[in-house]
Amino acid sequence: MLWLLEELEVPYQIKRYQSEASMLAPHRQMIEQQLASQPWFAGKRFSIADIQMSFSLLAMQSRGGLTDMSSTAAWLATLQQRAIEQGGGVVPAS
């Protein structure tokens, strides 16, 4: 996305894009640390917190935003496997 903004020479959007990415960095780090330390968002058991977080993280995954978030990617894989085992479907990542 950034390359397109640079190619079009749209300075406000370039600055905004870079700013938003830097604002998200602490949140991405918090999510990754949380899932590195426990299997689910609210602790040892699957909860509504995991369902709520799944929407945003599936969207992030579909845009290639989990490349440096191995615990989060593993959590999503576990969540999708859980859905399959319980007879639900899986939302494709792309």
C-alpha positions as CSV (number, residue, x, y, z in Angstrom):
1,M,0.0,0.0,0.0
2,L,2.7,2.4,0.9
3,W,4.5,2.0,-2.4
4,L,1.3,3.0,-4.2
5,L,1.0,6.2,-2.1
6,E,4.6,7.0,-2.8
7,E,4.2,6.4,-6.5
8,L,1.1,8.7,-6.6
9,E,3.0,11.2,-4.5
10,V,0.2,11.7,-2.0
11,P,2.1,13.1,1.1
12,Y,-0.8,13.3,3.5
13,Q,-1.8,9.7,3.0
14,I,1.8,8.5,3.2
15,K,2.2,10.2,6.5
16,R,-1.1,8.9,7.8
17,Y,-0.3,5.4,6.7
18,Q,3.1,5.4,8.4
19,S,1.5,7.0,11.5
20,E,-1.2,4.4,11.8
21,A,1.2,1.6,11.4
22,S,3.4,2.9,14.2
23,M,0.3,3.4,16.4
24,L,-0.7,-0.2,16.0
25,A,2.8,-1.6,16.9
26,P,2.3,-1.5,20.7
27,H,-1.1,-3.3,20.4
28,R,0.3,-5.9,18.1
29,Q,3.1,-6.5,20.6
30,M,0.6,-6.8,23.5
31,I,-1.5,-9.3,21.6
32,E,1.6,-11.4,20.7
33,Q,2.9,-11.3,24.4
34,Q,-0.5,-12.3,25.7
35,L,-0.8,-15.3,23.4
36,A,2.8,-16.3,24.0
37,S,2.1,-16.6,27.7
38,Q,-1.2,-18.4,27.6
39,P,-3.3,-20.4,25.2
40,W,-6.3,-18.1,25.1
41,F,-6.9,-14.4,25.5
42,A,-8.6,-14.7,28.9
43,G,-6.4,-17.5,30.3
44,K,-6.5,-21.3,30.1
45,R,-10.0,-21.6,28.6
46,F,-11.6,-20.5,25.4
47,S,-13.9,-17.6,26.0
48,I,-16.0,-14.9,24.3
49,A,-12.8,-12.8,24.3
50,D,-11.3,-15.2,21.8
51,I,-14.3,-14.9,19.6
52,Q,-14.2,-11.1,19.7
53,M,-10.5,-10.9,18.9
54,S,-10.8,-13.4,16.1
55,F,-12.5,-11.0,13.7
56,S,-9.7,-8.4,13.9
57,L,-6.9,-10.9,13.8
58,L,-8.4,-12.8,10.8
59,A,-8.6,-9.5,9.0
60,M,-5.0,-8.7,9.9
61,Q,-3.9,-12.2,8.8
62,S,-5.7,-11.8,5.4
63,R,-3.6,-8.6,4.8
64,G,-0.3,-10.3,5.7
65,G,-0.1,-8.6,9.1
66,L,0.9,-11.6,11.1
67,T,4.3,-12.4,9.6
68,D,6.2,-11.5,12.7
69,M,3.5,-12.7,15.2
70,S,4.1,-16.5,15.5
71,S,2.1,-16.9,18.7
72,T,-0.9,-15.1,17.2
73,A,-0.7,-17.1,14.0
74,A,-0.6,-20.3,16.1
75,W,-3.6,-19.1,18.1
76,L,-5.6,-18.5,14.9
77,A,-4.7,-22.0,13.6
78,T,-5.9,-23.5,16.9
79,L,-9.1,-21.5,16.8
80,Q,-9.8,-22.6,13.2
81,Q,-9.1,-26.2,14.1
82,R,-11.4,-25.9,17.0
83,A,-14.2,-24.7,14.7
84,I,-13.6,-27.6,12.3
85,E,-13.8,-30.1,15.2
86,Q,-17.0,-28.7,16.4
87,G,-18.6,-28.8,12.9
88,G,-18.2,-25.2,12.1
89,G,-16.6,-23.7,9.0
90,V,-13.4,-21.8,8.6
91,V,-13.2,-18.3,7.2
92,P,-10.4,-18.3,4.6
93,A,-7.4,-16.1,5.3
94,S,-7.4,-14.6,1.9
